[in-house]
Amino acid sequence: MIRVIMHGCNGHMGKVIASLASGDPDVEIVAGIDVADDGTAPFPVFGSLKECPIEADVVVDFSTAKAVDALLDACEERKLPVVVCTTGLSKEQLSHLTAVSRKTAVLKSANMSVGINLLQKLLKEAALKLFPAGFDIEVLEKHHNQKVDAPSGTALALADSVNEALGGDMRYVYDRTGVREKRTRDEIGIFTIRGGNIVGEHEVIFAGTDEVITFKHTAYSKAVFAKGALEAAKFLAGRESGLYDMSDVIG
């Protein structure tokens, strides 16, 4: 059985993961980390990983960007593998994450959904066929009105998958309202909608002459991200070092 420390255990995603883990015979959450403890968790809760004396195989993080640096430092010190699910990390934090992966295993993904990560693979194949045939590429993402980062990390990851397949020379355009000119061939438009309680919708549109092909992923609940996080924890447990993402988990 994989012993997990849940970082951000009293947040919404932390509670969803804990609920799923309780029904998974291969996973046990042995401790939680959170700045606030409401006393409802079925495991001991500590204010930081440094304060937690409980042994574990892996940490799963669904917290806030400002909490990630201290977590990475503690995981590096304890040589404890960590699945980082928190989004909106700065370039400096991503560099920190890479540095820590040389000492202990780190898995970071912009989206923990297995479906999204499979979609990234499909987009690479589609881009290689459709872009040379004259198709333009646009990305549209929709999220709830409480999400603070825009565009979403997932939208950027989908665009990156397309860009990587095309050699990395595409440029991203986030707003055309102030530009009175037609789009260019080398651009990927990325557009954002925020409203209501939309969990997450992402569309990648290949628009050609007389036909449009759309790849779409819709998350109806945050459970899809929790399931992916637990699968990532199982994958990462026991690994000594290295930087991984969900593409490694799905094979």
C-alpha positions in Angstrom: 0.0 0.0 0.0 1.2 3.5 -0.9 1.4 5.9 2.1 0.5 9.4 1.0 0.9 12.8 2.7 -1.8 15.2 1.4 -0.5 18.8 1.1 -3.4 21.1 1.1 -5.7 18.5 2.7 -8.4 20.9 3.8 -8.8 22.5 0.4 -11.6 21.3 -1.9 -9.3 19.1 -4.0 -7.5 17.8 -0.9 -10.9 16.6 0.4 -11.9 15.1 -2.9 -8.6 13.1 -3.0 -9.0 12.0 0.6 -12.5 10.7 -0.2 -11.3 8.8 -3.3 -8.3 7.4 -1.4 -10.5 6.0 1.3 -12.0 3.6 -1.3 -8.7 2.7 -2.9 -7.1 -0.4 -1.4 -3.7 0.6 -2.8 -3.5 4.0 -1.2 -3.6 5.3 2.4 -3.4 9.0 3.4 -1.3 8.9 6.5 -1.2 12.6 7.2 -2.3 16.0 5.9 -0.6 19.4 5.7 -2.7 22.6 5.9 -2.4 26.0 7.6 -6.0 25.5 8.9 -7.2 22.3 10.6 -11.0 22.1 11.0 -10.6 18.8 12.9 -12.6 16.8 10.4 -9.8 14.9 8.6 -9.5 11.2 9.5 -5.7 11.6 9.7 -3.4 13.8 11.7 -2.9 17.3 10.2 0.2 19.5 10.5 1.0 23.1 9.6 3.9 22.2 7.4 5.8 19.1 6.0 8.7 20.0 8.3 6.5 19.6 11.3 5.2 16.2 10.2 7.1 13.2 11.7 5.0 10.6 9.9 6.8 8.4 7.3 5.3 8.3 3.8 6.1 7.1 0.3 5.0 10.2 -1.6 3.4 13.7 -1.1 0.5 14.9 -3.2 0.2 18.7 -3.4 -3.0 20.5 -4.2 -2.4 23.8 -2.5 -1.4 27.4 -3.5 1.6 28.6 -5.5 2.9 30.5 -2.4 3.1 27.2 -0.5 5.1 25.2 -3.1 8.6 26.5 -2.4 8.6 25.4 1.2 7.1 22.1 0.3 9.8 21.5 -2.3 12.6 22.3 0.1 11.1 19.9 2.7 10.7 17.1 0.1 14.3 17.6 -1.0 15.6 17.4 2.6 13.6 14.2 3.3 14.2 12.7 -0.2 10.4 12.3 -0.5 8.8 12.1 -3.9 6.2 14.7 -4.6 3.3 15.1 -7.1 2.8 18.8 -7.7 -0.7 19.5 -8.8 -0.8 23.2 -7.9 -1.0 25.5 -11.0 0.1 29.1 -11.6 3.7 28.5 -10.7 6.3 31.2 -11.7 9.3 30.5 -13.9 11.4 30.7 -10.8 9.3 28.1 -9.1 9.5 25.8 -12.1 13.3 26.1 -12.0 13.2 25.3 -8.3 11.1 22.2 -9.1 13.6 21.1 -11.7 16.5 21.5 -9.3 14.7 19.5 -6.6 14.0 16.7 -9.1 17.8 16.0 -9.1 17.5 15.0 -5.5 14.1 13.3 -5.3 11.4 12.3 -7.8 9.0 15.1 -8.8 5.9 14.9 -11.0 4.4 18.1 -12.3 1.5 18.4 -14.8 -0.6 21.3 -15.8 -3.6 19.0 -15.7 -3.9 15.7 -13.8 -6.7 14.4 -16.0 -5.8 11.2 -17.9 -8.1 12.4 -20.7 -6.3 15.7 -21.1 -2.9 14.1 -21.2 -4.1 11.6 -23.9 -5.5 14.6 -25.8 -2.1 16.2 -25.8 -0.7 13.2 -27.7 -3.6 13.3 -30.2 -3.0 17.0 -30.8 0.6 16.5 -31.8 -0.5 14.0 -34.5 -3.3 16.2 -35.7 -1.0 19.3 -35.9 1.5 17.4 -38.1 -1.2 16.5 -40.6 -3.5 19.6 -40.5 -1.2 22.6 -40.2 0.7 21.9 -43.4 -2.7 21.5 -45.1 -3.5 25.1 -44.3 -5.5 24.7 -41.0 -5.4 27.6 -38.5 -5.2 26.6 -34.8 -7.1 28.3 -32.0 -7.5 27.3 -28.3 -10.6 28.2 -26.1 -10.7 27.5 -22.4 -13.6 28.0 -19.9 -13.4 27.9 -16.1 -15.3 28.9 -13.0 -15.4 32.6 -11.9 -13.0 31.9 -8.9 -10.0 30.8 -11.1 -7.3 33.5 -10.8 -4.9 32.5 -13.6 -5.7 33.1 -17.2 -5.2 31.4 -19.6 -5.3 28.2 -17.7 -2.1 26.0 -17.4 -3.9 23.3 -19.3 -4.7 25.6 -22.3 -1.0 26.6 -22.4 0.0 22.9 -22.2 -2.3 22.0 -25.1 -0.9 24.9 -27.2 2.6 23.7 -26.2 1.9 20.2 -27.5 0.9 21.6 -30.9 3.8 24.0 -31.0 6.3 21.3 -30.1 5.0 19.1 -32.9 5.4 22.0 -35.3 9.0 22.7 -34.4 8.4 25.3 -31.7 8.2 28.3 -34.0 4.5 29.2 -33.4 3.7 32.4 -31.4 0.8 32.7 -29.0 -1.8 35.5 -29.3 -4.0 36.1 -26.3 -6.0 39.2 -27.4 -6.7 40.6 -30.8 -8.9 43.5 -29.8 -6.3 46.1 -30.3 -4.8 44.7 -33.5 -6.5 45.7 -36.8 -5.0 43.0 -39.0 -5.6 39.5 -40.1 -4.1 36.6 -38.3 -0.8 35.1 -39.4 0.0 31.5 -40.2 2.5 31.2 -37.4 0.1 32.0 -34.5 -2.0 30.1 -32.1 -4.9 32.1 -30.6 -5.6 31.3 -26.9 -8.8 32.7 -25.4 -10.3 32.6 -21.9 -13.9 32.5 -20.5 -14.6 32.8 -16.8 -18.1 32.3 -15.3 -20.3 30.3 -13.0 -19.0 27.0 -11.7 -17.5 25.6 -14.9 -15.1 22.9 -13.8 -13.1 23.0 -17.0 -13.6 23.0 -20.7 -10.9 23.1 -23.3 -11.3 23.2 -27.1 -8.6 23.1 -29.7 -9.9 24.1 -33.1 -8.3 23.3 -36.4 -10.0 25.6 -38.9 -9.4 24.9 -42.6 -11.1 25.8 -45.9 -14.7 24.4 -45.8 -14.1 22.3 -42.7 -13.4 22.6 -39.0 -12.1 19.9 -36.7 -12.5 20.4 -33.0 -10.9 18.5 -30.1 -12.8 19.0 -26.9 -12.4 17.9 -23.3 -15.0 18.6 -20.6 -14.4 18.0 -16.9 -17.8 17.6 -15.1 -16.3 17.3 -11.7 -12.9 17.7 -10.0 -12.9 14.0 -9.3 -11.1 13.5 -12.7 -8.1 15.5 -11.4 -8.1 13.6 -8.1 -8.1 10.2 -9.8 -5.2 11.3 -11.9 -3.3 12.6 -8.8 -3.7 9.2 -7.1 -2.5 7.4 -10.2 0.5 9.7 -10.3 1.2 9.0 -6.6 1.3 5.3 -7.3 3.6 5.8 -10.3 6.0 8.1 -8.4 6.3 6.1 -5.1 9.6 4.3 -4.8 11.4 6.5 -7.5 14.6 8.1 -6.2 14.9 11.1 -8.5 13.8 12.6 -11.9 11.3 15.0 -13.3 8.1 13.4 -14.6 4.6 14.4 -15.9 1.3 12.6 -16.6 2.5 11.4 -20.0 4.8 9.1 -18.1 1.9 7.8 -16.0 -0.3 7.0 -18.9 2.6 5.3 -20.7 
